[in-house]
Amino acid sequence: MAIAMECSTRIMATRQFQNRIDDSVYTLLKMQIERFGLKSRFAIYQNRIECPETGTDFLFYGRARNIEEIKGTTAVGIHWAEECELMTPEEWRVIDPTLRDDESQHWLIFNPKLISDFVYKRFVMNPPARTIVRKINYNENPFLSKTALDLIASAKAEDYDEYLHVYEGEPLLNDDNAIIKRSWILAAIDAHKRLGFEASGRKRIGFDIADSGADKCANAYAHGSVVLWTDLWKAGEDELLKSCSRTWSAARERQADVVYDSIGVGASAGAKFGEINDTMIDGRIKYTKFNAGGAVYQPESFYTPQTKNKDHFANIKAQAWWLLADRFRNTYNAIHRGDKFDEDELISLSGSLPFLNQIIDELSTPKRDFDNNGKVKVESKKDLEKRDVPSPNLADAVVMAFAPGHMPMEISGDAIQELARMGRTR
């Protein structure tokens, strides 16, 4: 209010959801104007507030439903944004350019939720130039009652981690709905060095193939229980041979097998690998397809003592994600609790992995879901898009590298064509 009475500007107040004006900070401003006896200095209208002396006005929007209207707003000097823990990258890309004047400012206010949330990562963990980060907690509130202080002290004694989140503003590492918890993934970084096992066993590369648009291709190379290398690149639908060649070369260099995504554009990747193999006298690679919607591996085996694989998992993708999650959880428990596991029940991510931070984010993002029969499945790409989350290409590549029951074989392009004629393609 002080700024409004001293400067001529436009203040745009936003929050994530605003079904009516009373849901915005409009009500708070109105109360404060009355509380400090400033009614003569401000004009309060049905959906905006103005200071006639300076010409400053307040506008109120809900970001989730009025993003295009916000996009067209001009002459904004201050963007006052509440509930920023819910802001998405897409919303920010629309809102940021509305501030064009010199010295214009964004005020982003939020209670941290997850450490992986966009605003926390973008403006707290790695703040851009000219960003001021200010942490404000209950201990700066001189008006807090003794009752409130007693409740806070009790919360601190009962659950210190929850106290840190609720009262000290510390973000949570883990989303309880995520298939793989972030804390498990962090524990797995260089876990083979900490737990004393080496990369040994079968070598394979998971190959996630870009479908279209902003999607990217990804490789993840694992030797036994250790992920040692990753790759990520942009490729169009018409560049499948180029992407397959890139993956083929990586597999040959590492003497690894390839497990590739066979849905959509990837349906003909096997033929491409076969064609490349046909040009080689030696050094051919082995490969097999991964059909995310395919049947579960060993359906009659028990995932838990009471539940068979076929009754627990909706498809092979869900089974692969859950088995990978089991490896990460085992690794966390081995490191933090000293539990003992065989090597093939663990996983380690090399600390020198390219795109390591992105891998951590992608692996900890998809949430568990259920089909109509109550079987578990992985949050779909369409549902991820609704949360403005891009396709987890690197994570999917890692999952494919550890997918159960996928043992590649060497096959030529000529052989694939012959099998196709016989109706026996793999």
Secondary structure, 3 states (H helix, E strand, C coil): CHHHHHCCCEEEEEECCCCCHHHCCHHHHHHHHHHCCCCCCCEECCCCEEECCCCEEEEEEECCCCHHHHHCCCCCCEEEECCHHHCCHHHHHHHHHHCCCCCCEEEECCCCCECCCHHHHHHHHCCCCCCCCCCCCHHHCCCCCHHHHHHHHHHHHHCHHHHHHHHCCCCECCCCCECCCHHHHHHCECHHHHHCCCCCCCEEEEEECCCCCCCEEEEEEEECCEEEEEEEEECCHHHHHHHHHHHHHHHHHHCCEEEEECCHHHHHHHHHHHHHHHCCCCCCCCEEEECCCCCCCCCCCEEECCEEHHHHECCHHHHHHHHHHHHHHHHHHHHHCCCCCCHHHCCEECCCCCCHHHHHHHHCCCEEEECCCCCEEECCHHHHHHCCCCCCHHHHHHHHHCCCCCCCECCCHHHHHHHHHCCCCC
